[in-house]
């Protein structure tokens, strides 16, 4: 019994260590592999601003999800609200935002993702803003998302309807 518990604990620690990385998006033009990050909206205030949990990144989307769940940074039942991409046509590094769904909540982009988003995939209507707290110029994408043509690398906040 103790051996089984110890093996499970060792496996969890090993998997977490193997998949956890620092939340960094490579600069434009850098010759690095894509990083896949995930973050959960853990609460929403009266004005609709979502508070984000820790950003967890890994070389693969599956690795980021596994790491986030293993570390307690994401619920297994969390809904994918949107995936933001650093490249056009759903390419490059990703930031997957999870939570309760398309409820009108908004987020300010986390460190490493300000002015980085080039395309978004979502079942929500996603409005991108070029300033924090839903200020400035906007571009809205409808389900299933698309490229931010004319708004590339300008997103500072995003609202999910």
N, C-alpha and C positions, 0 to 999 in steps of 0.2 A: 504494500500500500504506500509506504513512504517512498519507495523507489519510483513508483509510477508518478507520484506527485512531484518528485524531484526532476524526473525526466520531462514532464509537462512544463514545469517552470523553466528548465534549461532550454527547451524548444521555443517557448514564448520569448525569452530573453534573446536567444540567438536570432530569431526572425525579426524582432524589433530592431536589434542592432544592425542586421543585414540590410533592412529597408529604410531606416531613418537617415535622412540627410538634412542639411541646412537648407532653409527656404530661400533659394537664390535663383533668379532668372538670368541666364546669360545675356550680356549686352548684344545689341543688334550687330550682326556680322561676325560674331564670335564662332569659332569652329569647335563647338562643344555639342554634346548630345542633349536632347531634350530632357527636361526635368518635369515630372508630373506631380502636382501638388493638390492637396485636398484640404478644405476647411469647412467646418460646420457652423451655421448660424445657431448660437446657443440660446439667445434671447432677443426679443424685439421690444424697443421702448414705445411709448405712446405716440411718437411721431413716425414710427415705422423703421427707425434705424436699427439694423441688426448688429448685435455684438458677436464678434467672431471668436471661435475657439482657436487653439493653436493650429498653425499651418504646418502640415506634414507633407514632406516631399520624398520621392524615390525615383529610381530610373524608369519604373513602369507605373501605370495607373493602378494596377492590381496591388503592387507593392506599397503604394501610398495609402490605399484603402486599408490593407492589412495592418500596416504600421499605425494608422490613425485609430483603428478599432482596438488593437493590442495595447496602445498607450492610454486608452480612455479618452482620446481626443475626438471621437466620433461614435455615434450610436449605430448599431447594426441596422436599425430601422430608419435611418436617415434617408430622405428623398433627395435625388439629384435635381437641384433647381436649375443649374446651368454649368456648362463647361466653357471657360474662356481660353482662347489659344493665342500664343505669341505670334503665330504666322497666319497668313491668309489661307483660306480653304481648309480650315481645321487642321493646321499643321503646327509643328513646333512644341514648345513647352505648354503645359496646361495648368489651369487653376480650376478645380471642380468645387463648386459651392453647393453644400448640402444643407438641408433643414426640413421645415414642415411643408414647404411648397410655395406656389406662386400666389402669395397673399398680399402683394403690394409693398412688401418690405424692401428696404434698400440697404446696400453696404457701401462703405468707403473701401476702395481697393487696399489690400494689405501691402506691407513693405515688399518691394520686389515686383509688384504688379501695377504700380501707378504708371500710366502712359505706356503700357506694354501691349494691351489687348488689340489684336488684329481681326479676330473672328470669334463668334460665339455660337454655341449650339445649346438650344433649350426648348422645352415644351411650353415655357412661359413667353409672354411678351416682355422683352428686355429693353429698357431705355438706358443708354449709356450717356453719362454727363462728363463734361470736360473739367469740372471742378468737384471738390468734395461736397457732401451734403446736398446733392441734387441741384447744384448751381451751374450756370453756364450753358453753352450750346449742347444740343442733344442729338442723338441718333437712335431711332427705335428699330429693333429687329423683331419680326414675328416668327412664330413656330414654323420651321425648325431652327431658325437662326440664319447666320450668313456672315459675309465679310463686312467689315466696318469701312467700306469705301468712302473716302473723304473724311473719315473720322479715325483712321488708323493711328494707333499709339497715342490716343488722346483720353482714354477712359480713366477717370479718377473715382467715380462712383457709378453704381448701376442699380436700377430698380426692377423688380421682378413682379409682373402682374399676371 
